[in-house]
Amino acid sequence: TITGMGGVPSMIPFAPPLPPYPAAPPAPPPTPGVPPVEAIVRATIDDIRFFPDEIDPGVDATGLLSWRNIGDVPQLFDTAFYLVSPAGRYGPLQVNWGVSASPQVSNTQNLRLSTAGLPPGVYSVMVEIYDSTTGVLLTAMTLPSRLSIKEIALPVVPEPPLPVVPEVPTIEPVFPEVPTVDILGTPRLFLPGQLNVGDTWRGSFGLPSLSPVPLFIETQLVLRDPQGFESIVGQGGRIVQPFETLQIPVNFDTSDLAAGNYTILLRVFDQAGLQITEFPMGFLTMLEAIAPPIPVVPEIPGLPEIPTAPTLPIADMFALPSVYLPTEVEIGELWSGDISIPTQVPFALQALPSLPSYPVNAGLQLENPAGQPFNVGTYRPTFMPGEPINLPVNFDTSVLPEGIHNLTLNIEDLQGNPLFPPPGISGIIGTLQALMPFELPEIPTPPELAGAISIMQLEYNGARGTIPVSNIPRGERGLVHIWGKNLAPTAQQLGIRWQVTDPDGMLAEDYSTWEVWPYAGAGSDKEFIGGRFALDKSGNYTIAVSLLMNRLAPIVVGSYTGTLCDVAEAEVPVPTVVPVPEVPIEARGTISQKQLEYNGTRGTIPVSNVPSGERGLVHIWGRNDTSIRQDLGIHWQIRDPNGSLVEDYQDWSYDHGPGDDHEFIGGRFDLDKGRSYTIAVSLFMNPEAPVIVDSYTGTLCEVAEVEVPIEVPEVPIRGTISQKQLEYNGDKEPIP
């Protein structure tokens, strides 16, 4: 049973169902001497009910199907379930394979259909029953108005009046048609920096793209020796999506390299093959592999002659390889794994006190049915008889045609003499079936998508200013507010992404999210709030914002790139404070509200049943309960169910009148662990000598635990002790 088939494909409305399969006539009685006629497979659907028949959005719908096998023999059936609304059909949301049913007996089947992402409304349920043996559709039925998804109104939170913001002229961004240096991130190398000559240099390198649009990028990793000669060790290219990292595997045999230091260079090219830039990536040190000397056994008179070790390996040293590779792979994926070749000491050489190590040449090839070979890898391993040879495989299958390919292994000594396979025996050690990759259905792009960034504000020290903001005191903590407007004729899901960069070019904030249902209606705005970050460097902070629509294939409908704010070079002078009459006033204040924001909604702390995986944002209001103006400070710490610190936030807000409230907003944090999160809050007055005027310590929220079923396949456990040896003084002897 496949339940909860949510995600992208299940949310695409499919075509209306086919008409029901015509009923077959009853089977005639058997006639003596005449072979029996194969029974006709038939089924009928009696009813479907959901319990309850009205649910909240996103909750699984549970119910019961009643149906019968109206054929004349027991059969196996497949069932598929859909939810149908005026907008179309969703699913299949559940598929059951190989359901056994006896003839003329009423059967029931449990249902659990995921409604994640479905809009509120009344839904019909559609069920299709197929013959498991032939795959023929036997019957289909749509039962109307079986399930209702409620529309839940979100709590209305009064929004503070927005200041009058002048219209910001729309700046149309200019996107490059080819990659340029400024849209390339810092490349990273995942490769060792030192190897022995003959070892395989294995790993990968990555190059991030900072472009907001897809671009074709070609890369080439090069080794340059001390004489200036270059070797290409890895290359690849493709269309890279916005803000994606291009990863290229490296699997390079260093047998042809000399010992020494090699310069590593990463070159980047555009689609026309023109070089854009070159990144120096450090050095690779190659060490000379020194074979141990072969010990000389002195001759002792009167003893039988001791055989000497051969200078070259012989065919009797190699046993049948073990292949640890997938037998099926989609064309275009990497075929990764290992091949282990056991080696053994021939009987004629077992009397030797020790054996040297032998280098060999090994090659792996795939051959299609037409006889066309494809080189998988070449190797030069060094082995000692009795120890296995491991050949790593990391092969790009994009060059293979569809079909079954034979994997062959050939081993030769350094003089070209064949060692494996033995004469008269095929070198085939395995097969690989190359499958055409599964193509996802093309997702249509909704027409008439349009939007704009309507308001941009930066909050600091309890105040907000329109971006770009100037003359901000150094040491403040910033919080970005961006409003996106839906200019499409229908409701649309809005997404946002922005990156804030400090004066040194370092990333200060990288924020992205999509709004949750209900989505922004035509002409309406949606506010996005990021996390707090430090404004602790003097100079110009910049921001790059993209407003997105069409989540399945995101489209940028509005953007802004420019100055976020200017942070003052020196501390801004503190205004003269009017002296307060020296009348002893008791510091009094109250934590008036405590709220936790997650998934676009807010709840009063403590909050229960928060879904696992959300990101939380704490809002605390402090009130001045004295008769004079006061400064309010806040400090809170949040800990997860394991006791680890999740957030430590503190701030001061100044000059609040009697009875005034002030809202403190922290930073976002992950709610990814089940059970209780706790919070300890203190409200302060008098910054010079802080006094706690109110506090709260207790539960912040209860996060629902998500049970992830883990299926452990039953694998037969078998093993054998193949050899027993005791090593002493450099020698190995069989036990006992």
KAKA-V990774 format. One record per backbone hydrogen bond with DSSP energy under -1.0 kcal/mol. CO is the residue of the C=O (numbers start at 0). NH is the residue of the N-H. If there is no record, write none. Layout:
co: (CO | CO)
nh: (NH | NH)
//
This chain:
co: (1 | 3 | 7 | 8 | 30 | 43 | 46 | 48 | 52 | 54 | 55 | 60 | 61 | 62 | 63 | 64 | 65 | 65 | 66 | 67 | 68 | 74 | 75 | 76 | 77 | 78 | 79 | 80 | 81 | 82 | 83 | 84 | 87 | 88 | 89 | 92 | 93 | 94 | 95 | 98 | 100 | 101 | 106 | 108 | 110 | 112 | 114 | 120 | 122 | 122 | 123 | 124 | 125 | 126 | 127 | 128 | 128 | 129 | 130 | 135 | 138 | 140 | 142 | 146 | 147 | 148 | 179 | 180 | 182 | 187 | 189 | 192 | 194 | 195 | 198 | 200 | 202 | 203 | 204 | 205 | 206 | 207 | 214 | 216 | 217 | 218 | 219 | 220 | 220 | 221 | 222 | 223 | 224 | 228 | 230 | 233 | 235 | 237 | 239 | 240 | 243 | 245 | 247 | 249 | 251 | 253 | 259 | 261 | 262 | 263 | 264 | 265 | 266 | 267 | 267 | 268 | 269 | 273 | 276 | 278 | 281 | 283 | 284 | 285 | 286 | 299 | 313 | 314 | 316 | 321 | 323 | 326 | 328 | 329 | 332 | 334 | 336 | 337 | 338 | 339 | 340 | 341 | 345 | 346 | 348 | 357 | 360 | 361 | 362 | 363 | 363 | 364 | 365 | 366 | 367 | 371 | 373 | 376 | 378 | 380 | 382 | 383 | 388 | 390 | 392 | 394 | 396 | 402 | 404 | 405 | 406 | 406 | 407 | 409 | 410 | 410 | 411 | 412 | 416 | 419 | 421 | 426 | 429 | 431 | 432 | 433 | 434 | 449 | 451 | 454 | 455 | 456 | 457 | 458 | 459 | 462 | 464 | 468 | 471 | 472 | 475 | 477 | 478 | 479 | 480 | 481 | 482 | 482 | 483 | 484 | 485 | 493 | 494 | 495 | 496 | 497 | 498 | 499 | 499 | 500 | 501 | 505 | 508 | 510 | 512 | 519 | 520 | 523 | 525 | 527 | 532 | 534 | 538 | 540 | 540 | 541 | 542 | 543 | 544 | 545 | 546 | 546 | 547 | 548 | 549 | 554 | 557 | 559 | 561 | 563 | 564 | 565 | 566 | 580 | 587 | 589 | 589 | 592 | 593 | 594 | 595 | 596 | 597 | 600 | 602 | 606 | 609 | 610 | 613 | 615 | 616 | 617 | 618 | 619 | 620 | 621 | 622 | 623 | 629 | 631 | 632 | 633 | 634 | 635 | 636 | 637 | 637 | 638 | 639 | 643 | 646 | 648 | 650 | 652 | 655 | 656 | 659 | 661 | 663 | 668 | 670 | 674 | 676 | 676 | 677 | 678 | 679 | 680 | 681 | 682 | 682 | 683 | 684 | 690 | 693 | 695 | 697 | 699 | 700 | 701 | 702 | 719 | 723 | 725 | 727 | 730 | 732)
nh: (94 | 5 | 10 | 11 | 33 | 67 | 65 | 63 | 147 | 149 | 58 | 112 | 50 | 110 | 48 | 108 | 45 | 46 | 106 | 43 | 103 | 100 | 131 | 98 | 129 | 95 | 127 | 92 | 125 | 89 | 123 | 87 | 84 | 13 | 82 | 4 | 80 | 1 | 78 | 76 | 74 | 104 | 66 | 64 | 62 | 60 | 117 | 148 | 145 | 146 | 83 | 142 | 81 | 140 | 79 | 137 | 138 | 77 | 134 | 130 | 128 | 126 | 124 | 122 | 54 | 120 | 182 | 183 | 209 | 205 | 203 | 284 | 286 | 198 | 253 | 251 | 249 | 189 | 247 | 187 | 245 | 184 | 239 | 237 | 268 | 235 | 266 | 232 | 233 | 264 | 230 | 262 | 227 | 224 | 222 | 220 | 218 | 216 | 214 | 243 | 208 | 206 | 204 | 202 | 200 | 256 | 285 | 283 | 223 | 280 | 221 | 278 | 219 | 275 | 276 | 217 | 272 | 269 | 267 | 265 | 263 | 261 | 194 | 259 | 196 | 302 | 316 | 317 | 343 | 339 | 337 | 432 | 434 | 332 | 396 | 394 | 392 | 323 | 390 | 321 | 388 | 318 | 348 | 349 | 351 | 382 | 411 | 378 | 409 | 375 | 376 | 407 | 373 | 405 | 370 | 367 | 365 | 363 | 361 | 359 | 357 | 386 | 340 | 338 | 336 | 334 | 399 | 433 | 431 | 366 | 428 | 429 | 364 | 362 | 418 | 419 | 360 | 415 | 412 | 410 | 424 | 408 | 406 | 404 | 328 | 402 | 330 | 486 | 484 | 482 | 466 | 480 | 464 | 478 | 462 | 459 | 457 | 565 | 567 | 475 | 534 | 532 | 458 | 529 | 456 | 527 | 453 | 454 | 525 | 451 | 522 | 514 | 547 | 512 | 545 | 510 | 543 | 507 | 508 | 541 | 504 | 501 | 499 | 497 | 495 | 491 | 523 | 485 | 483 | 481 | 477 | 474 | 566 | 563 | 564 | 500 | 561 | 498 | 559 | 496 | 556 | 557 | 494 | 554 | 552 | 548 | 546 | 544 | 542 | 468 | 540 | 471 | 538 | 582 | 624 | 591 | 622 | 620 | 604 | 618 | 602 | 616 | 600 | 597 | 595 | 701 | 703 | 613 | 670 | 668 | 596 | 665 | 594 | 663 | 591 | 661 | 589 | 658 | 655 | 652 | 683 | 650 | 681 | 648 | 679 | 645 | 646 | 677 | 642 | 639 | 637 | 635 | 633 | 631 | 629 | 659 | 623 | 621 | 619 | 615 | 612 | 702 | 699 | 700 | 638 | 697 | 636 | 695 | 634 | 692 | 693 | 632 | 690 | 684 | 682 | 680 | 678 | 606 | 676 | 609 | 674 | 721 | 734 | 732 | 730 | 727 | 725)
//
